[in-house]
Amino acid sequence: MHPTLFTLGYEGLTIDAFIARLQAAQVKTVVDVRELPLSRKKGFSKSVFCAALSAHGVAYLHAPALGCPKPIRNQYKLDGNWQTYTREFFKASWAGQR
């Protein structure tokens, strides 16, 4: 059996709702790709997030190198151009610019 990769954001979710979605999909490990795993949203900063996941049997791994480089994220915030964002992200990924 091959592992399955899911993507899930937490915008609009509580930590409990987020964990419920993980459990429904039988997720065993969360890989956090945020450059800085901090959040103003309760329950989603690294230490609290990790503890909540662990309490529900879900492992946590912080892997910021898998996320999108900050200059590309910043440009997307300015122009909202998803096509440019994805193109630049994949170019950076393949060029090893992270």
C-alpha positions in Angstrom: 0.0 0.0 0.0 1.3 3.4 -0.9 1.0 6.4 1.4 -1.5 9.1 0.5 -0.7 12.8 0.6 -3.4 15.2 1.6 -3.3 19.0 1.8 -5.3 20.9 4.3 -5.3 24.5 5.4 -6.7 25.7 8.7 -8.4 29.0 7.6 -11.9 29.0 8.9 -11.4 26.0 11.2 -10.9 25.6 14.9 -8.2 23.2 16.1 -10.9 20.7 17.0 -12.5 20.9 13.5 -9.0 20.6 11.9 -8.2 17.5 13.9 -11.6 16.0 13.2 -10.9 16.3 9.4 -7.5 14.6 10.0 -9.1 11.8 11.9 -11.8 11.4 9.2 -9.1 10.9 6.6 -7.0 8.7 8.9 -4.0 11.0 8.7 -1.1 9.8 10.8 1.4 12.6 10.3 1.1 16.4 9.6 3.9 18.0 7.8 3.9 21.7 8.5 5.4 23.6 5.6 5.0 27.1 7.1 8.3 29.0 7.2 7.5 30.3 10.6 5.0 28.0 12.3 3.2 30.8 14.2 -0.4 31.8 14.0 -2.6 34.4 15.6 -5.3 31.7 15.4 -5.7 29.8 18.7 -4.2 26.3 18.6 -2.1 26.6 15.4 1.2 27.9 16.7 3.9 25.1 16.6 4.1 24.0 20.2 0.4 24.1 20.9 -0.4 22.6 17.5 2.1 19.8 18.0 0.7 19.0 21.5 -2.9 18.9 20.2 -2.0 16.6 17.3 0.0 14.3 19.6 -3.0 14.1 22.0 -5.0 12.7 19.1 -2.3 10.3 17.9 -1.1 12.4 15.0 2.6 13.0 14.5 4.0 16.5 13.7 6.9 17.4 11.4 8.0 20.9 10.6 9.5 21.0 7.1 9.6 24.7 5.9 11.8 23.8 2.9 8.7 22.2 1.3 6.7 25.5 1.5 6.6 28.4 -0.9 9.4 31.0 -0.6 8.5 34.3 1.0 9.1 36.6 -2.1 6.6 34.5 -4.1 4.1 34.6 -1.3 4.5 38.3 -0.9 4.0 38.9 -4.6 0.8 36.9 -4.5 -0.5 39.0 -1.6 0.1 42.1 -3.8 -1.4 40.9 -7.1 -3.5 37.8 -6.3 -2.3 36.2 -9.5 -2.6 32.4 -8.8 -1.2 31.4 -12.1 2.0 33.4 -11.5 2.2 32.1 -7.9 2.0 28.5 -9.0 4.4 29.0 -11.9 7.0 30.7 -9.7 6.6 28.2 -6.9 7.3 25.3 -9.2 10.2 27.1 -10.8 11.7 27.7 -7.4 11.0 24.1 -6.3 12.8 22.6 -9.3 15.7 25.1 -9.1 16.2 24.4 -5.4 15.8 28.0 -4.4 14.2 27.3 -1.1 
